[in-house]
Amino acid sequence: KLLVGYYAEKNLITRIRQKSSDLRRIVQTALERARKKYDLQSRKLRDTEGREKYKIYGELINVYGYNLEPDAKVLEAENYYDNNKLVKIPLDPNKTAQENSQRYFARYNKLKRTYEALTDLIEETKSEIDHLESIATSLDIALTEDDLVQIKEELVEYGYIKRKRTDKKAKI
């Protein structure tokens, strides 16, 4: 009887390890994907850091651009936002001062929208990573098949595992 109990428990632990390894692989894959997404979003967010410069360029062109030479490639202006330091603003020589100013404002607005969208996305991705890490911890401490069933159901609920459809037509 003692041996039967021992092997039954050993068999159960082996079965739980086997079943949890499939779930663990799914969680690891999802975690890797989420971390890559987080890194990409963070990099894109860093690209938006210089956006204020374009707004200032647009404003300075509006203030100092009235006496620009046609075909000017650069506008040198005192930046009243930065202790009147001299700033060189690159211009498109084929555009008027007004068009150059609008171009900088458009670039600023695009980067600002990107920054706002990415800030929300990064927060969502971070909570997805936290959630997946907690599921991985749950897998580490799972002791019964019932624990695994609950974890699997959670993975299905959050879309990491596709729910198996039962085809009623196939049974006819």
NORWOHU-V705548 format. One record per residue. N is the residue number from 1. RES is the residue in three letters. PHI is phi in degrees with one decimal (* if undefined). OMEGA is omega in degrees with one decimal (NA if undefined). D_LAST is the distance of its C-alpha to the last C-alpha in Angstrom with 2 decimals. Layout:
n,res,phi,omega,d_last
N,RES,PHI,OMEGA,D_LAST
N,RES,PHI,OMEGA,D_LAST
This chain:
n,res,phi,omega,d_last
1,LYS,*,-179.1,46.56
2,LEU,-62.6,178.7,48.09
3,LEU,-65.0,179.9,46.63
4,VAL,-61.3,178.4,43.13
5,GLY,-62.7,-180.0,43.39
6,TYR,-60.1,-177.7,44.82
7,TYR,-69.6,176.9,42.11
8,ALA,-63.8,179.8,39.34
9,GLU,-68.5,178.4,40.83
10,LYS,-61.7,178.2,41.43
11,ASN,-62.7,178.9,37.83
12,LEU,-62.4,180.0,36.69
13,ILE,-62.8,178.4,39.07
14,THR,-61.3,-179.7,37.93
15,ARG,-63.4,179.3,34.26
16,ILE,-65.0,178.1,35.23
17,ARG,-61.6,-179.5,37.33
18,GLN,-63.0,-178.9,34.55
19,LYS,-65.8,-179.1,31.98
20,SER,-72.4,-179.5,34.67
21,SER,-66.3,176.4,35.69
22,ASP,-64.6,178.8,32.43
23,LEU,-64.1,180.0,32.91
24,ARG,-60.9,179.3,36.61
25,ARG,-63.7,178.6,35.96
26,ILE,-61.4,-179.5,33.79
27,VAL,-64.8,-179.9,36.57
28,GLN,-61.4,178.6,39.30
29,THR,-61.3,179.6,37.68
30,ALA,-64.1,178.5,37.31
31,LEU,-64.3,178.8,40.89
32,GLU,-59.5,179.4,42.30
33,ARG,-61.4,-178.7,40.65
34,ALA,-65.4,179.4,41.98
35,ARG,-67.3,176.6,45.44
36,LYS,-63.3,178.8,45.64
37,LYS,-61.3,179.2,44.65
38,TYR,-61.6,179.3,47.33
39,ASP,-62.4,179.2,49.96
40,LEU,-61.9,179.4,49.21
41,GLN,-62.9,179.4,49.38
42,SER,-65.2,178.2,52.62
43,ARG,-63.7,179.0,54.15
44,LYS,-63.3,178.4,53.32
45,LEU,-64.4,177.7,54.81
46,ARG,-61.9,178.8,58.01
47,ASP,-65.7,-178.7,58.21
48,THR,-91.4,-173.5,58.61
49,GLU,-63.5,-177.6,61.60
50,GLY,-88.7,-172.8,64.24
51,ARG,-62.9,-178.3,63.00
52,GLU,-61.2,179.6,66.05
53,LYS,-57.2,-176.8,68.30
54,TYR,-69.6,176.6,66.79
55,LYS,-64.9,179.3,67.36
56,ILE,-64.0,177.6,70.97
57,TYR,-56.3,179.9,71.41
58,GLY,-59.9,179.8,70.27
59,GLU,-66.5,-179.3,72.67
60,LEU,-66.1,176.8,75.58
61,ILE,-64.2,177.9,75.13
62,ASN,-62.4,-177.8,75.26
63,VAL,-78.0,-171.9,78.46
64,TYR,-104.7,-172.5,80.29
65,GLY,-82.4,-175.6,78.76
66,TYR,-63.8,-179.0,80.99
67,ASN,-109.5,178.9,83.62
68,LEU,-70.0,173.0,81.34
69,GLU,-71.4,173.2,82.55
70,PRO,-61.0,-178.6,80.25
71,ASP,67.9,178.8,78.30
72,ALA,-67.5,-179.0,78.79
73,LYS,-100.6,-177.5,76.55
74,VAL,-145.0,171.6,77.35
75,LEU,-116.4,174.5,78.49
76,GLU,-96.2,-176.4,80.69
77,ALA,-144.6,174.2,80.70
78,GLU,-80.9,-179.7,81.67
79,ASN,-87.6,-177.1,78.62
80,TYR,-71.1,173.7,79.64
81,TYR,-85.0,-174.1,76.60
82,ASP,-131.7,177.3,78.00
83,ASN,50.8,178.0,81.77
84,ASN,56.6,174.4,82.48
85,LYS,-66.1,178.9,81.68
86,LEU,-74.7,179.8,81.67
87,VAL,-125.5,176.8,78.21
88,LYS,-104.4,-177.2,77.41
89,ILE,-105.5,178.0,74.47
90,PRO,-65.2,179.9,73.02
91,LEU,-123.1,170.5,72.79
92,ASP,-87.8,-175.0,71.19
93,PRO,-64.3,-179.7,74.37
94,ASN,-86.7,-178.3,72.54
95,LYS,-119.6,176.9,71.76
96,THR,-76.5,177.4,73.98
97,ALA,-58.5,-179.8,74.63
98,GLN,-60.3,-179.7,72.33
99,GLU,-66.6,176.5,69.49
100,ASN,-62.8,178.6,70.02
101,SER,-60.9,179.8,69.96
102,GLN,-62.2,179.2,66.71
103,ARG,-63.0,178.8,65.18
104,TYR,-68.1,178.0,66.06
105,PHE,-64.4,179.0,64.77
106,ALA,-63.7,179.4,61.47
107,ARG,-64.4,178.1,61.15
108,TYR,-60.3,-177.5,62.02
109,ASN,-63.7,178.4,59.45
110,LYS,-64.1,179.8,56.69
111,LEU,-65.6,178.6,57.54
112,LYS,-64.8,177.5,57.78
113,ARG,-62.3,178.7,54.28
114,THR,-61.3,179.0,52.95
115,TYR,-58.6,-177.9,54.77
116,GLU,-63.9,-179.6,53.31
117,ALA,-65.5,-177.8,49.72
118,LEU,-67.0,179.3,50.06
119,THR,-59.0,178.0,51.65
120,ASP,-67.6,-178.5,48.53
121,LEU,-62.4,-179.5,46.18
122,ILE,-63.7,178.0,48.25
123,GLU,-62.6,178.3,48.06
124,GLU,-62.4,-178.5,44.24
125,THR,-64.1,179.4,44.07
126,LYS,-63.0,179.6,46.55
127,SER,-70.5,174.2,44.54
128,GLU,-64.0,178.5,41.38
129,ILE,-62.5,179.1,43.44
130,ASP,-59.3,-179.2,44.75
131,HIS,-63.7,179.8,41.27
132,LEU,-63.5,178.0,39.98
133,GLU,-65.2,178.2,43.14
134,SER,-70.0,175.9,42.55
135,ILE,-65.3,178.2,38.99
136,ALA,-60.9,177.1,40.59
137,THR,-64.5,177.8,43.09
138,SER,-60.1,177.8,40.39
139,LEU,-64.7,-179.7,38.80
140,ASP,-64.7,-176.0,42.27
141,ILE,-104.1,179.9,42.70
142,ALA,-64.6,-177.5,39.18
143,LEU,-114.6,-176.4,39.57
144,THR,-126.6,176.2,36.27
145,GLU,-65.3,177.7,32.61
146,ASP,-62.0,176.3,32.30
147,ASP,-59.4,-178.7,34.75
148,LEU,-66.2,178.7,32.62
149,VAL,-62.4,179.0,29.47
150,GLN,-63.8,179.3,31.58
151,ILE,-64.4,179.2,32.98
152,LYS,-62.4,179.5,29.63
153,GLU,-61.4,177.2,28.38
154,GLU,-64.6,178.5,31.58
155,LEU,-65.9,176.7,31.03
156,VAL,-66.6,-177.8,27.53
157,GLU,-58.2,-179.0,29.08
158,TYR,-90.6,173.0,31.81
159,GLY,84.5,178.7,29.60
160,TYR,-81.7,175.2,30.84
161,ILE,-126.1,178.6,27.44
162,LYS,-75.8,178.3,24.28
163,ARG,-71.5,179.2,21.75
164,LYS,-74.4,178.4,18.52
165,ARG,-87.6,173.0,15.63
166,THR,-104.1,-179.5,12.33
167,ASP,-83.7,-179.8,9.60
168,LYS,-74.2,-179.9,7.11
169,LYS,-66.8,-176.7,5.54
170,ALA,-67.1,-177.3,5.59
171,LYS,-81.9,-176.5,3.79
172,ILE,-71.2,NA,0.00
